[in-house]
Amino acid sequence: MSPLVIASGMFMLGRIPVHGDYFTHVLPGLVVMALGAGFTFVSTTIAATSGVPGREAGLASGLINTAQQVGGALGLAVLSAVAASSTTRFLHHSFDVPTGLVHGFHAAYITAAGFAIGAALVATFVIKQQARGAEGDAHAPSVH
């Protein structure tokens, strides 16, 4: 459920006013997001490496770190495109550049919150199903 904490921080950042203050409007969202990220990365690493034989633990750890880096890069590319597109669309109707930029960032943060909610749903339903499946396999009779 820690991706939901990240989503909460993203929603907080998605509501920053145009002339907002760092300590009042930005810092709380960053703190909430950082707490969620810390719990998420640790949980993800544990889930990805649990049950892996010792001789393959380094490979599993390398794969999860690579996936996190590539996912972050792809996510940043998508969110940058969302922000730029939303800002451009806003500026076609208004010449208020600061408001247009904030509008674009709001769209990106809300999109990122949606991704985090999606990650929480995947973690809730997919990982638990795999764990149940693994328990069922452990109790299945072996055929030699």
DSSP file (Angstrom, degrees, kcal/mol; ACC not computed):
  #  RESIDUE AA STRUCTURE BP1 BP2  ACC     N-H-->O    O-->H-N    N-H-->O    O-->H-N    TCO  KAPPA ALPHA  PHI   PSI    X-CA   Y-CA   Z-CA
    1    1 A M    >>        0   0    0      0, 0.0     3,-1.4     0, 0.0     4,-0.7   0.000 360.0 360.0 360.0  -3.2    0.0    0.0    0.0
    2    2 A S  H >>  +     0   0    0      1,-0.3     4,-1.7     2,-0.2     3,-0.6   0.781 360.0  66.4 -65.4 -25.0    3.0    2.3    0.1
    3    3 A P  H 3> S+     0   0    0      0, 0.0     4,-2.5     0, 0.0    -1,-0.3   0.816  95.1  60.1 -62.2 -25.4    2.4    3.4   -3.6
    4    4 A L  H <> S+     0   0    0     -3,-1.4     4,-2.0     2,-0.2    -2,-0.2   0.833 100.9  53.2 -68.4 -30.3   -0.8    5.0   -2.2
    5    5 A V  H <X S+     0   0    0     -4,-0.7     4,-2.1    -3,-0.6    -1,-0.2   0.912 109.1  48.8 -67.2 -42.0    1.4    7.1    0.1
    6    6 A I  H  X S+     0   0    0     -4,-1.7     4,-2.5     1,-0.2    -2,-0.2   0.928 109.6  52.2 -60.7 -44.7    3.3    8.2   -3.0
    7    7 A A  H  X S+     0   0    0     -4,-2.5     4,-2.7     1,-0.2    -1,-0.2   0.882 106.7  53.8 -59.7 -38.7    0.0    9.0   -4.8
    8    8 A S  H  X S+     0   0    0     -4,-2.0     4,-2.2     2,-0.2    -1,-0.2   0.924 109.4  47.4 -61.8 -44.0   -1.0   11.1   -1.8
    9    9 A G  H  X S+     0   0    0     -4,-2.1     4,-2.2     2,-0.2    -2,-0.2   0.889 111.3  51.4 -63.5 -39.2    2.2   13.1   -2.1
   10   10 A M  H  X S+     0   0    0     -4,-2.5     4,-2.0     2,-0.2    -2,-0.2   0.913 109.0  50.2 -64.0 -42.7    1.6   13.5   -5.9
   11   11 A F  H  < S+     0   0    0     -4,-2.7    -1,-0.2     2,-0.2    -2,-0.2   0.896 109.2  52.3 -62.1 -38.9   -1.9   14.7   -5.3
   12   12 A M  H >< S+     0   0    0     -4,-2.2     3,-1.3     1,-0.2    -2,-0.2   0.922 111.8  45.5 -62.4 -42.8   -0.6   17.3   -2.8
   13   13 A L  H >< S+     0   0    0     -4,-2.2     3,-1.3     1,-0.3    -1,-0.2   0.800 104.5  63.8 -69.9 -27.7    1.9   18.5   -5.3
   14   14 A G  T 3< S+     0   0    0     -4,-2.0    -1,-0.3     1,-0.2    -2,-0.2   0.450 100.4  53.8 -74.7   0.8   -0.8   18.6   -8.0
   15   15 A R  T <  S+     0   0    0     -3,-1.3    -1,-0.2    -4,-0.2    -2,-0.2   0.170  72.7 134.1-119.2  15.8   -2.6   21.2   -6.0
   16   16 A I    <   -     0   0    0     -3,-1.3    90,-0.1    86,-0.1    -3,-0.0  -0.500  54.1-127.5 -68.1 129.3    0.2   23.8   -5.6
   17   17 A P    >   -     0   0    0      0, 0.0     3,-1.6     0, 0.0    -1,-0.1  -0.316  22.4-105.9 -74.3 164.2   -1.1   27.3   -6.4
   18   18 A V  T 3  S+     0   0    0      1,-0.3    -2,-0.1    -2,-0.0    83,-0.0   0.894 121.3  33.1 -57.6 -43.7    0.7   29.5   -8.9
   19   19 A H  T 3  S+     0   0    0      2,-0.0    -1,-0.3     0, 0.0    -3,-0.0  -0.210  93.1 153.1-107.4  42.4    2.2   31.8   -6.2
   20   20 A G    <   -     0   0    0     -3,-1.6     2,-0.3     1,-0.1     3,-0.1  -0.193  43.3-118.6 -71.7 163.5    2.6   29.0   -3.6
   21   21 A D     >> -     0   0    0      1,-0.1     4,-3.0     0, 0.0     5,-0.9  -0.809  14.4-131.8-103.4 142.2    5.2   29.0   -0.9
   22   22 A Y  I  >>S+     0   0    0     -2,-0.3     5,-2.9     1,-0.2     4,-1.2   0.950 105.0  42.1 -59.9 -52.3    7.8   26.2   -0.7
   23   23 A F  I  45S+     0   0    0      1,-0.2    -1,-0.2     3,-0.2    -3,-0.0   0.801 123.5  38.2 -69.9 -28.0    7.4   25.3    3.0
   24   24 A T  I  45S+     0   0    0      3,-0.1    -2,-0.2     4,-0.1    -1,-0.2   0.871 132.7  16.9 -88.6 -40.5    3.6   25.5    2.9
   25   25 A H  I  <5S+     0   0    0     -4,-3.0     4,-0.4     3,-0.1    -3,-0.2   0.775 129.5  32.9-109.0 -31.9    2.8   24.0   -0.5
   26   26 A V  I  X<S+     0   0    0     -4,-1.2     4,-2.0    -5,-0.9     3,-0.4   0.910 108.7  56.6 -95.8 -50.8    5.8   22.0   -1.8
   27   27 A L  H  ><S+     0   0    0     -5,-2.9     4,-2.6     1,-0.2     5,-0.2   0.867 102.4  54.6 -56.4 -44.8    7.6   20.5    1.1
   28   28 A P  H  > S+     0   0    0      0, 0.0     4,-2.3     0, 0.0    -1,-0.2   0.924 110.7  46.4 -58.5 -42.1    4.7   18.6    2.6
   29   29 A G  H  > S+     0   0    0     -4,-0.4     4,-2.5    -3,-0.4    -2,-0.2   0.890 112.4  50.5 -65.0 -38.7    4.0   16.8   -0.7
   30   30 A L  H  X S+     0   0    0     -4,-2.0     4,-2.5     2,-0.2    -1,-0.2   0.896 110.5  49.4 -65.7 -39.7    7.7   16.0   -1.1
   31   31 A V  H  X S+     0   0    0     -4,-2.6     4,-2.3     2,-0.2    -2,-0.2   0.933 113.1  45.9 -65.4 -45.9    8.0   14.6    2.4
   32   32 A V  H  X S+     0   0    0     -4,-2.3     4,-2.2    -5,-0.2    -2,-0.2   0.927 114.3  48.8 -62.8 -44.1    4.9   12.4    1.9
   33   33 A M  H  X S+     0   0    0     -4,-2.5     4,-2.5     1,-0.2    -2,-0.2   0.903 110.4  51.0 -62.6 -41.7    6.2   11.2   -1.4
   34   34 A A  H  X S+     0   0    0     -4,-2.5     4,-2.4     2,-0.2    -1,-0.2   0.894 109.0  50.7 -65.0 -40.5    9.7   10.5   -0.1
   35   35 A L  H  X S+     0   0    0     -4,-2.3     4,-2.0     2,-0.2    -1,-0.2   0.937 112.6  46.6 -61.7 -45.8    8.2    8.4    2.8
   36   36 A G  H  X S+     0   0    0     -4,-2.2     4,-2.5     1,-0.2    -2,-0.2   0.897 111.3  51.8 -63.0 -40.4    6.1    6.4    0.3
   37   37 A A  H  X S+     0   0    0     -4,-2.5     4,-2.8     2,-0.2     5,-0.3   0.907 107.6  52.6 -64.8 -41.5    9.1    5.9   -2.0
   38   38 A G  H  X S+     0   0    0     -4,-2.4     4,-1.6     1,-0.2    -1,-0.2   0.932 114.1  41.8 -59.4 -46.5   11.3    4.6    0.7
   39   39 A F  H  X S+     0   0    0     -4,-2.0     4,-2.4     1,-0.2    -1,-0.2   0.880 114.9  52.3 -68.1 -37.2    8.7    2.0    1.8
   40   40 A T  H  X S+     0   0    0     -4,-2.5     4,-2.8   -38,-0.2     5,-0.2   0.931 109.0  47.2 -66.8 -46.4    7.9    1.1   -1.9
   41   41 A F  H  X S+     0   0    0     -4,-2.8     4,-2.2     2,-0.2    -1,-0.2   0.898 114.5  46.9 -65.8 -39.3   11.5    0.5   -3.0
   42   42 A V  H  X S+     0   0    0     -4,-1.6     4,-2.4    -5,-0.3    -1,-0.2   0.945 114.9  46.2 -66.1 -46.7   12.3   -1.7    0.0
   43   43 A S  H  X S+     0   0    0     -4,-2.4     4,-2.7     1,-0.2    -2,-0.2   0.900 112.6  50.8 -62.2 -41.1    9.1   -3.7   -0.4
   44   44 A T  H  X S+     0   0    0     -4,-2.8     4,-2.4     2,-0.2    -1,-0.2   0.916 110.7  48.4 -63.9 -43.0    9.7   -4.1   -4.1
   45   45 A T  H  X S+     0   0    0     -4,-2.2     4,-1.8    -5,-0.2    -2,-0.2   0.913 113.0  47.6 -64.5 -42.9   13.2   -5.3   -3.6
   46   46 A I  H  X S+     0   0    0     -4,-2.4     4,-1.6     1,-0.2    -2,-0.2   0.932 113.9  47.2 -63.7 -45.4   12.1   -7.8   -0.9
   47   47 A A  H  < S+     0   0    0     -4,-2.7    -2,-0.2     1,-0.2    -1,-0.2   0.884 114.1  47.7 -64.3 -37.6    9.2   -9.1   -3.1
   48   48 A A  H  < S+     0   0    0     -4,-2.4    -1,-0.2    -5,-0.2    -2,-0.2   0.781 119.5  37.0 -76.0 -26.5   11.4   -9.4   -6.1
   49   49 A T  H >< S+     0   0    0     -4,-1.8     3,-1.5    -5,-0.2     2,-0.2   0.559  88.3 106.5-104.9  -8.5   14.3  -11.2   -4.4
   50   50 A S  T 3< S+     0   0    0     -4,-1.6    -4,-0.0     1,-0.3     0, 0.0  -0.505  87.3  18.7 -72.7 138.9   12.4  -13.4   -2.0
   51   51 A G  T 3  S+     0   0    0      1,-0.3    -1,-0.3    -2,-0.2    -2,-0.1   0.454  91.9 130.0  82.6   1.1   12.4  -17.1   -3.0
   52   52 A V    <   -     0   0    0     -3,-1.5    -1,-0.3     1,-0.1     5,-0.1  -0.737  66.4-109.2 -87.4 132.6   15.4  -16.6   -5.3
   53   53 A P    >   -     0   0    0      0, 0.0     3,-1.9     0, 0.0     4,-0.4  -0.266  28.7-113.8 -58.3 148.6   18.1  -19.1   -4.8
   54   54 A G  G >  S+     0   0    0      1,-0.3     3,-1.1     2,-0.2     4,-0.4   0.824 114.9  58.3 -54.1 -37.5   21.3  -17.7   -3.2
   55   55 A R  G 3  S+     0   0    0      1,-0.2    -1,-0.3     2,-0.1     4,-0.2   0.695 112.4  41.2 -70.4 -16.1   23.4  -18.2   -6.3
   56   56 A E  G <> S+     0   0    0     -3,-1.9     4,-2.4     1,-0.1    -1,-0.2   0.291  84.2 100.0-110.4   7.5   20.9  -16.0   -8.4
   57   57 A A  H <> S+     0   0    0     -3,-1.1     4,-2.5    -4,-0.4     5,-0.2   0.881  82.0  51.4 -63.4 -39.3   20.3  -13.3   -5.8
   58   58 A G  H  > S+     0   0    0     -4,-0.4     4,-2.4     2,-0.2    -1,-0.2   0.897 110.3  49.3 -64.4 -40.4   22.8  -10.9   -7.5
   59   59 A L  H  > S+     0   0    0      2,-0.2     4,-2.4     1,-0.2    -2,-0.2   0.930 112.0  47.8 -63.8 -46.4   21.1  -11.4  -10.8
   60   60 A A  H  X S+     0   0    0     -4,-2.4     4,-2.2     1,-0.2    -2,-0.2   0.911 112.8  48.9 -62.1 -42.8   17.6  -10.8   -9.3
   61   61 A S  H  X S+     0   0    0     -4,-2.5     4,-2.3     1,-0.2    -1,-0.2   0.909 111.2  50.0 -64.1 -41.9   18.9   -7.7   -7.5
   62   62 A G  H  X S+     0   0    0     -4,-2.4     4,-2.3     1,-0.2    -2,-0.2   0.888 110.2  50.6 -63.3 -39.2   20.5   -6.4  -10.7
   63   63 A L  H  X S+     0   0    0     -4,-2.4     4,-2.5     2,-0.2    -2,-0.2   0.906 110.6  48.0 -66.4 -41.4   17.3   -6.9  -12.6
   64   64 A I  H  X S+     0   0    0     -4,-2.2     4,-2.2     2,-0.2    -2,-0.2   0.905 112.9  48.3 -67.6 -39.6   15.1   -5.1  -10.1
   65   65 A N  H  X S+     0   0    0     -4,-2.3     4,-2.1     2,-0.2    -2,-0.2   0.901 112.6  48.6 -66.6 -39.3   17.5   -2.1  -10.0
   66   66 A T  H  X S+     0   0    0     -4,-2.3     4,-2.9     2,-0.2     5,-0.3   0.920 110.8  50.7 -64.6 -43.4   17.6   -2.0  -13.8
   67   67 A A  H  X S+     0   0    0     -4,-2.5     4,-2.6     1,-0.2    -2,-0.2   0.892 110.1  50.3 -61.9 -39.6   13.8   -2.1  -14.0
   68   68 A Q  H  X S+     0   0    0     -4,-2.2     4,-2.1     2,-0.2    -1,-0.2   0.909 113.2  45.7 -65.1 -41.3   13.6    0.7  -11.4
   69   69 A Q  H  X S+     0   0    0     -4,-2.1     4,-2.1     2,-0.2    -2,-0.2   0.933 116.5  43.5 -68.2 -46.1   16.0    2.9  -13.4
   70   70 A V  H  X S+     0   0    0     -4,-2.9     4,-2.8     2,-0.2     5,-0.2   0.910 114.3  51.4 -66.2 -41.6   14.4    2.2  -16.8
   71   71 A G  H  X S+     0   0    0     -4,-2.6     4,-2.7    -5,-0.3    -1,-0.2   0.897 109.8  50.0 -61.7 -40.5   11.0    2.7  -15.3
   72   72 A G  H  X S+     0   0    0     -4,-2.1     4,-2.4    -5,-0.2    -1,-0.2   0.902 111.6  48.0 -64.3 -41.0   12.0    6.0  -13.8
   73   73 A A  H  X S+     0   0    0     -4,-2.1     4,-2.0     2,-0.2    -2,-0.2   0.924 114.8  44.8 -66.3 -44.3   13.4    7.2  -17.1
   74   74 A L  H  X S+     0   0    0     -4,-2.8     4,-2.5     2,-0.2    -2,-0.2   0.906 113.3  51.4 -65.6 -40.9   10.3    6.1  -19.1
   75   75 A G  H  X S+     0   0    0     -4,-2.7     4,-2.8    -5,-0.2     5,-0.2   0.912 109.4  49.7 -61.9 -42.8    8.0    7.6  -16.4
   76   76 A L  H  X S+     0   0    0     -4,-2.4     4,-2.4     2,-0.2    -1,-0.2   0.896 110.5  50.8 -63.2 -39.8    9.9   10.9  -16.5
   77   77 A A  H  X S+     0   0    0     -4,-2.0     4,-2.0     2,-0.2    -2,-0.2   0.930 113.2  44.9 -63.4 -45.2    9.6   11.0  -20.3
   78   78 A V  H  X S+     0   0    0     -4,-2.5     4,-2.3     1,-0.2    -2,-0.2   0.935 115.3  46.7 -64.4 -46.5    5.9   10.4  -20.2
   79   79 A L  H  X S+     0   0    0     -4,-2.8     4,-2.5     1,-0.2    -1,-0.2   0.856 110.4  52.8 -68.3 -34.0    5.3   12.9  -17.4
   80   80 A S  H  X S+     0   0    0     -4,-2.4     4,-2.7    -5,-0.2    -1,-0.2   0.904 110.1  48.9 -64.1 -40.9    7.4   15.5  -19.2
   81   81 A A  H  X S+     0   0    0     -4,-2.0     4,-2.6     2,-0.2     5,-0.2   0.900 111.2  49.7 -65.3 -40.5    5.3   15.0  -22.3
   82   82 A V  H  X S+     0   0    0     -4,-2.3     4,-2.5     2,-0.2     5,-0.2   0.935 113.3  46.3 -62.3 -46.3    2.1   15.3  -20.3
   83   83 A A  H  X S+     0   0    0     -4,-2.5     4,-2.5     2,-0.2    -2,-0.2   0.925 114.8  46.0 -63.3 -45.7    3.3   18.5  -18.7
   84   84 A A  H  X S+     0   0    0     -4,-2.7     4,-2.6     2,-0.2     5,-0.2   0.918 114.6  47.7 -65.1 -43.6    4.5   20.1  -21.9
   85   85 A S  H  X S+     0   0    0     -4,-2.6     4,-2.5    -5,-0.2    -2,-0.2   0.918 113.8  46.6 -63.7 -44.4    1.3   19.1  -23.8
   86   86 A S  H  X S+     0   0    0     -4,-2.5     4,-2.2    -5,-0.2    -2,-0.2   0.895 113.2  49.2 -66.4 -40.2   -0.9   20.5  -21.0
   87   87 A T  H  X S+     0   0    0     -4,-2.5     4,-2.6    -5,-0.2    -2,-0.2   0.932 112.3  48.1 -63.6 -45.7    1.1   23.7  -20.8
   88   88 A T  H  X S+     0   0    0     -4,-2.6     4,-1.0     1,-0.2    -2,-0.2   0.919 111.2  50.2 -61.1 -45.1    1.0   24.2  -24.5
   89   89 A R  H  < S+     0   0    0     -4,-2.5     3,-0.5     1,-0.2     4,-0.4   0.898 112.3  48.0 -61.2 -40.9   -2.8   23.6  -24.7
   90   90 A F  H >X S+     0   0    0     -4,-2.2     3,-1.6     1,-0.2     4,-0.8   0.912 107.9  54.6 -65.0 -43.1   -3.3   26.1  -21.8
   91   91 A L  H 3< S+     0   0    0     -4,-2.6    -1,-0.2     1,-0.3    -2,-0.2   0.642  94.5  68.6 -71.3 -13.0   -1.2   28.7  -23.4
   92   92 A H  T 3< S+     0   0    0     -4,-1.0    -1,-0.3    -3,-0.5    -2,-0.2   0.735 111.2  34.3 -71.2 -21.3   -3.2   28.5  -26.6
   93   93 A H  T <4 S+     0   0    0     -3,-1.6     2,-0.3    -4,-0.4    -2,-0.2   0.507 127.8  28.1-109.0  -9.6   -6.1   30.1  -24.6
   94   94 A S     <  -     0   0    0     -4,-0.8    -1,-0.2     2,-0.0     6,-0.0  -0.990  55.7-145.9-151.5 152.3   -4.1   32.4  -22.3
   95   95 A F        +     0   0    0     -2,-0.3     2,-1.4    -3,-0.1    -4,-0.1   0.215  65.6 116.4-103.1  13.5   -0.8   34.3  -22.3
   96   96 A D     >  -     0   0    0      1,-0.2     4,-2.2    -6,-0.1     5,-0.2  -0.673  42.9-177.1 -85.6  91.4   -0.3   33.8  -18.6
   97   97 A V  H  > S+     0   0    0     -2,-1.4     4,-2.7     1,-0.2     5,-0.2   0.904  76.1  51.4 -62.5 -47.3    2.9   31.7  -18.7
   98   98 A P  H  > S+     0   0    0      0, 0.0     4,-2.3     0, 0.0    -1,-0.2   0.921 113.4  45.8 -58.7 -41.2    3.4   31.0  -15.0
   99   99 A T  H  > S+     0   0    0      1,-0.2     4,-2.4     2,-0.2    -2,-0.2   0.890 112.1  52.4 -66.9 -37.8   -0.2   29.8  -14.7
  100  100 A G  H  X S+     0   0    0     -4,-2.2     4,-2.1     2,-0.2    -1,-0.2   0.905 109.8  48.1 -63.5 -41.8    0.2   27.7  -17.8
  101  101 A L  H  X S+     0   0    0     -4,-2.7     4,-2.4     2,-0.2    -2,-0.2   0.921 112.4  48.1 -64.9 -43.9    3.4   26.1  -16.4
  102  102 A V  H  X S+     0   0    0     -4,-2.3     4,-2.6    -5,-0.2    -2,-0.2   0.899 109.4  54.3 -63.5 -39.5    1.7   25.3  -13.1
  103  103 A H  H  X S+     0   0    0     -4,-2.4     4,-2.1     1,-0.2    -1,-0.2   0.915 109.0  48.6 -59.1 -43.3   -1.3   23.9  -15.0
  104  104 A G  H  X S+     0   0    0     -4,-2.1     4,-2.0     1,-0.2    -2,-0.2   0.906 111.1  49.0 -64.0 -42.4    1.1   21.6  -16.9
  105  105 A F  H  X S+     0   0    0     -4,-2.4     4,-2.8     2,-0.2     5,-0.2   0.890 108.2  54.8 -65.4 -38.0    2.8   20.4  -13.7
  106  106 A H  H  X S+     0   0    0     -4,-2.6     4,-2.5     1,-0.2     5,-0.2   0.936 108.1  49.1 -58.5 -45.9   -0.6   19.7  -12.1
  107  107 A A  H  X S+     0   0    0     -4,-2.1     4,-2.1     1,-0.2    -1,-0.2   0.905 112.2  48.5 -61.2 -41.2   -1.5   17.5  -15.0
  108  108 A A  H  X S+     0   0    0     -4,-2.0     4,-2.6     2,-0.2    -2,-0.2   0.918 112.1  48.1 -66.1 -43.5    1.8   15.6  -14.7
  109  109 A Y  H  X S+     0   0    0     -4,-2.8     4,-2.3     2,-0.2    -2,-0.2   0.892 112.0  48.9 -66.1 -38.7    1.5   15.1  -11.0
  110  110 A I  H  X S+     0   0    0     -4,-2.5     4,-1.9    -5,-0.2    -1,-0.2   0.900 112.1  49.5 -67.7 -38.6   -2.1   13.9  -11.3
  111  111 A T  H  X S+     0   0    0     -4,-2.1     4,-2.0    -5,-0.2    -2,-0.2   0.918 110.7  50.2 -62.5 -43.7   -1.0   11.5  -14.0
  112  112 A A  H  X S+     0   0    0     -4,-2.6     4,-2.2     1,-0.2    -2,-0.2   0.884 107.6  53.7 -62.9 -38.5    1.9   10.3  -11.8
  113  113 A A  H  X S+     0   0    0     -4,-2.3     4,-2.4     1,-0.2    -1,-0.2   0.891 106.5  53.0 -62.9 -38.2   -0.6    9.7   -8.9
  114  114 A G  H  X S+     0   0    0     -4,-1.9     4,-2.3     2,-0.2    -2,-0.2   0.901 107.8  50.4 -62.4 -40.7   -2.7    7.6  -11.3
  115  115 A F  H  X S+     0   0    0     -4,-2.0     4,-2.3     2,-0.2    -2,-0.2   0.906 110.2  50.4 -62.4 -40.9    0.4    5.5  -12.1
  116  116 A A  H  X S+     0   0    0     -4,-2.2     4,-2.1     2,-0.2    -2,-0.2   0.893 109.6  49.9 -66.0 -39.3    1.1    5.1   -8.3
  117  117 A I  H  X S+     0   0    0     -4,-2.4     4,-2.2     2,-0.2    -1,-0.2   0.909 110.0  51.6 -64.8 -40.5   -2.5    4.0   -7.7
  118  118 A G  H  X S+     0   0    0     -4,-2.3     4,-2.4     1,-0.2    -2,-0.2   0.900 108.3  51.5 -60.3 -41.0   -2.1    1.5  -10.6
  119  119 A A  H  X S+     0   0    0     -4,-2.3     4,-2.7     1,-0.2    -1,-0.2   0.889 108.3  51.7 -63.4 -39.1    1.1    0.2   -9.0
  120  120 A A  H  X S+     0   0    0     -4,-2.1     4,-2.3     2,-0.2    -1,-0.2   0.900 110.0  49.2 -64.8 -39.7   -0.8   -0.3   -5.7
  121  121 A L  H  X S+     0   0    0     -4,-2.2     4,-2.6     2,-0.2     5,-0.4   0.922 112.2  47.6 -65.3 -43.4   -3.5   -2.2   -7.5
  122  122 A V  H  X>S+     0   0    0     -4,-2.4     4,-2.4     1,-0.2     5,-1.0   0.933 113.3  48.5 -62.0 -45.4   -1.0   -4.5   -9.2
  123  123 A A  I  <>S+     0   0    0     -4,-2.7     5,-0.5     1,-0.2     4,-0.3   0.886 113.8  47.5 -62.7 -38.2    0.9   -5.0   -5.9
  124  124 A T  I  <5S+     0   0    0     -4,-2.3     4,-0.4    -5,-0.2    -2,-0.2   0.928 125.7  24.4 -69.8 -45.4   -2.3   -5.9   -4.1
  125  125 A F  I  X5S+     0   0    0     -4,-2.6     4,-1.1    -5,-0.2    -3,-0.2   0.866 125.4  41.6 -94.6 -37.5   -3.8   -8.3   -6.6
  126  126 A V  I  X5S+     0   0    0     -4,-2.4     4,-2.2    -5,-0.4    -3,-0.2   0.946 115.6  45.4 -78.3 -49.2   -0.9   -9.7   -8.6
  127  127 A I  I  ><S+     0   0    0     -5,-1.0     4,-2.2    -4,-0.3     5,-0.1   0.898 114.2  49.1 -65.2 -40.0    1.7  -10.3   -5.8
  128  128 A K  H  ><S+     0   0    0     -5,-0.5     4,-2.3    -4,-0.4    -1,-0.2   0.881 110.5  51.2 -67.2 -36.6   -0.8  -11.9   -3.5
  129  129 A Q  H  X S+     0   0    0     -4,-1.1     4,-2.4     2,-0.2    -2,-0.2   0.904 110.3  48.9 -66.4 -39.8   -2.1  -14.2   -6.2
  130  130 A Q  H  X S+     0   0    0     -4,-2.2     4,-2.4     2,-0.2    -2,-0.2   0.891 110.2  51.8 -66.1 -37.9    1.4  -15.3   -7.0
  131  131 A A  H  X S+     0   0    0     -4,-2.2     4,-2.1     2,-0.2    -2,-0.2   0.919 111.2  46.8 -65.3 -42.2    2.1  -15.9   -3.3
  132  132 A R  H  X S+     0   0    0     -4,-2.3     4,-2.4     1,-0.2    -2,-0.2   0.907 112.2  51.3 -64.4 -40.2   -1.0  -18.1   -3.0
  133  133 A G  H  X S+     0   0    0     -4,-2.4     4,-2.2     1,-0.2    -2,-0.2   0.889 109.0  50.4 -63.2 -39.2    0.0  -19.9   -6.1
  134  134 A A  H  X S+     0   0    0     -4,-2.4     4,-1.8     2,-0.2    -1,-0.2   0.883 109.7  50.4 -67.2 -38.5    3.4  -20.6   -4.7
  135  135 A E  H  X S+     0   0    0     -4,-2.1     4,-1.3     1,-0.2    -2,-0.2   0.911 110.7  49.8 -65.2 -40.4    1.9  -21.9   -1.5
  136  136 A G  H  X S+     0   0    0     -4,-2.4     4,-0.5     1,-0.2     3,-0.2   0.892 110.2  50.4 -64.2 -38.4   -0.3  -24.2   -3.5
  137  137 A D  H >< S+     0   0    0     -4,-2.2     3,-0.6     1,-0.2    -1,-0.2   0.846 105.0  57.5 -67.2 -33.5    2.6  -25.4   -5.5
  138  138 A A  H 3< S+     0   0    0     -4,-1.8    -1,-0.2     1,-0.2    -2,-0.2   0.829 110.1  44.0 -67.2 -30.9    4.6  -26.2   -2.4
  139  139 A H  H 3< S+     0   0    0     -4,-1.3    -1,-0.2    -3,-0.2    -2,-0.2   0.494  90.5 106.9 -92.9  -3.4    1.9  -28.5   -1.1
  140  140 A A  S << S-     0   0    0     -3,-0.6     2,-0.1    -4,-0.5    -3,-0.0  -0.496  81.5-104.4 -74.8 143.7    1.3  -30.2   -4.5
  141  141 A P        -     0   0    0      0, 0.0     2,-0.3     0, 0.0    -1,-0.1  -0.428  35.4-124.1 -67.8 141.1    2.7  -33.7   -4.7
  142  142 A S        -     0   0    0     -2,-0.1     2,-0.5    -3,-0.1    -3,-0.0  -0.655  15.9-148.6 -88.7 143.0    5.9  -34.0   -6.7
  143  143 A V              0   0    0     -2,-0.3    -1,-0.0     1,-0.1     0, 0.0  -0.951 360.0 360.0-113.0 122.0    6.1  -36.3   -9.6
  144  144 A H              0   0    0     -2,-0.5    -1,-0.1     0, 0.0    -2,-0.0   0.360 360.0 360.0-117.0 360.0    9.4  -37.9  -10.4
